[in-house]
Amino acid sequence: MNVSKRSKVAAVVVGLALVAGACSSDKKAVDSTTPGTGATTDSSAPAVTGGEVIFAQEEGGVAYNNLTSTNNSFANTEVLNLLQPGPFYIDDKLDLVLSKDLMDSVELTSTSPQTIVYKINPKAVWSDGVAIDCKDFYLQYMSLNGKVTMPNPDFTGPGATDADGNELSETLPVFDAATTTGFDQMKSVTCSDDNKTVTVVYDTPFADWKGSFGGFVPAHIIEAQTGVADILAVDATVFSPEIEMIGEFWNTGFDGWDPEIALSGSWYKIDSYTVDESIVLVKNDKYWGAPANLDTITLQVITDASAQAAALQNGEIQAMQPQADPGIAATLKAATGINFAPASGLVFEHYDMSAKNPIFADKAVRSAFAACIDRQDIIDKLVAPVNPDAKPLNSVIFMPQQVGYDDRFSKYATFDVAASKKLLEGAGWALGDDGFYAKDGQQLTFKISHKGIQRRSDTVQNSIASCKEAGFNIVEDSDTKFNSDRLGIGDYDVALFAWVGNPLLSSATSVYAVDGGANYQAYVNQTITDTYNAANGELDEAKRLELMKSVDAGILDDVWTIPLFQLPEMPAWSENLTGPAFNGPSGLTWNANVWTLK
Amino acid sequence: MLFFVIRRVLVSIPLLLLASIVAFILVVNTGDPIEDLRTKPNVPKATIALREHQLGLDKPVVERYVTWLGKAVHGDFGKTIKNKPVWAEVSRSMGVTLRLVLFASIVSILVGVLIGVISAVKQYSWFDHGATTGAFLLYSLPVLAVGSFLKYVLAIRFNRWIGRGDNPLIKTIGESTPNFCTKSKPYNCGFIPSVTDFLSHAFLPMLTLVLISFAGYARFSRAAMLETLNADYVRTARAKGLSERRVIVKHAFRNALTTIATIVSLDFGALIGGAILTETIFEWHGMGRVLVESINKIDPNLLLCWFFVTAVAVIVFNLVADFAYAFLDPRIRLD
């Protein structure tokens, strides 16, 4: 997903299929210095409980159901980290960790067909005292399997088109699902008699199965609100009046944060909500696991990053994670009483060359282009003012903190003008009097297109200058409608935009697979596609990791895409607060249950 | 008078219609409301089709405008892209803006007019020179600079100086403390604690608005007063032996007020649209923020409603300016 900064991790959550909201009190196991953040939690000191903390959000959470495409956002995730239960949570290494508070066990009991058995802790209850059980799993399967559709009222017959001339679909989904990944491969979800054991059988193997389920909404609330007596009695894959009612409520009924509807299955519950202003969370007295430390956590909407910084200095808030800004970073570094912990985020900028442009057909040209980009210089100028530790990214599948990450790209993208020229000359390109290479009468010229934001313009200008030395004639193409109108149809020579790193390694399949939905550059490598598909169906984690490494290496060896750098993040918190640790997909509140005030 | 009001209201209708068409054209060209969704790699195409259908993006622009207008005249401004009722959002934000702007405007006008009148009466005195310099200085300072300076000096430094660095007396964000009045703190929900909390939040943004606004009123008042003080009828009033106080208040100031009232009315109409920068700096979620966010998030219905409300405000306060003009100057007959 491209990327205004804040949509970024929102998209991660979509890609993650749901795990982002899933956390557990056994997060205490990760209390330690978090690499790259300097954040520490003093696990040796006795826990101090009580107190109130205000955490600033740039954008307010708007809905308890974060799984709709309408409402899915990072802002919701920051709230839901503390409210919604899930079988797994993502730690700060991007590992999926079992939530031992919610689950007694989760086991892969068969690989053919793939079968997962979830055993739910009998003590697990929603904040109204009703059990968290198989119904909640079944509702999620029903809403995200993508199979339930209804007639499209605008469809007048075959060939009917919308205002833009696009063919209208005969049906529309009942559920406004942000993603169906994984759930669309499930064959069945069945419950034990006591509803505390869930058995999921897949049609086709899905290696990222741990990312399925999480961020539950309470099924019994939907039953009460819609009048459907028993959700388990409703076929989850077939349209019916009952499922239409369930869909209507699931789509919009959880908008806002009504404490009677937006129940908690975690450490905190909603005390009050002021639209566009704040959400006040207090301890969930029905929580069955180890209780959180702080009495109250308030998430206050402060849209302006500099206002957040001033509020932190003024003691009005205690923690924040605003958009990175060099000026504000300098202020926070100089301020007293504040922990400033810049880190590399999950959003990464990259250049994609389009296979539609024949100039890139020769790998030598692609490699020469990679060699003339001074990634370190770009980072020094654009990223280091916020995060001095930033480095070029050398993978497109793994993030540096993930198991499996390795430098697979420096050999192509270490800035070296001489090497770039040598590659071109080796491929028959000749340097002209104008200072640019040409071959068969065609000059080595192309455009780099982007959405028209300053950082990208600066990146492109840097590359134009450095590649000019290597004989490339590159032109900047800044277009505010690039992402909406052109990127998706591959209308570019080279595109500069961002993807988001994801703990679920299958998430980038559509980006690199032949004919993948997000393969805008028309990249074709059938071997990579086959390997990627094999990896997505490989249930042996060690074997899968090796397959994914080879996918990553294969994509990078083709040099159709050039990863540049991760955008910086700049979480900061009061020195009076201990415990915060940066977590890319879930945000700073992911472990707020262990935060303490001095 | 009645005829004048009816005529002006009737003229306002095509004006509003024209404004709505221009606004709609601007809005539909702002961008794609579901651009993010389209470019996320794993969003099902069916979901995108559903969102297009829900937001009416699959309809021609003219049909979308007619549908919007038909609902808007019945008071239904639709929903935001996050599915929240637009009018609830805008009316709430209007309340926030009014709370911020009303008091600040009254103080600005009173202070500005007073300084302007004194400057005119004591033209070229030390007071006049000082007020002129001060007014120009504040008038030319960016809101961002004034707001940031006040935050640093009067909030961060001051609160630490009085030993309230962790529990600040002067706040820099919002119009209330979010966890101040909660179920667990009912004692904070009374009138006096609420007002106290409000004032601790409102002090800086209101001071900022007053500082940057009063200078303009002072300059306009001074100029208007100087014009009337040099008029023949003022000379005549003095020649008749009226007291200087009566000359200034009844003859000069009364006539100068026509100019001031017009400026105040028009300014206030524009302020309904939001004191955009001040609201942003101090995180007051008023009309200014509605504008900024609806543009940033490409939220067509919200943006259209903002345009509509501000257009109505400008038209209404133009009308108010006309009435004020007629009221203050009996020579003007609205009919």
Interface residues (C-beta under 8 A of the other chain):
Chain A: M1 N2 V3 S4 S7 A10 A11 V14 G15 E52 I54 V62 A63 S69 T70 N71 G146 T149 N152 P153 D154 D162 A163 D164 N166 L168 S169 T171 L172 P173 D176 A177 A178 T179 T180 T181 T252 D255 D271 S272 T274 V275 D276 E277 S278 V280 V282 D295 T296 T298 Q300 V301 I302 T303 D304 S306 A307 A310 A311 Q313 N314 G315 E316 I317 G337 T480 K481 N483 S484 D485 L487 G488 F497 W499 S507 A508 S510 V511 G516 G517 A518 N576
Chain B: G31 D32 E35 D36 L37 R38 T39 K40 P41 N42 V43 P44 K45 A46 T47 I48 A49 L50 R51 E52 H53 Q54 L57 D58 K59 P60 V61 E63 I81 K82 N83 K84 A88 E89 R92 S148 K151 Y152 A155 I156 N159 R164 G165 D166 N167 P168 I170 K171 T172 I173 G174 S176 T177 P178 N179 T182 K183 S184 T280 I281 F282 E283 H285 R289 V292 E293
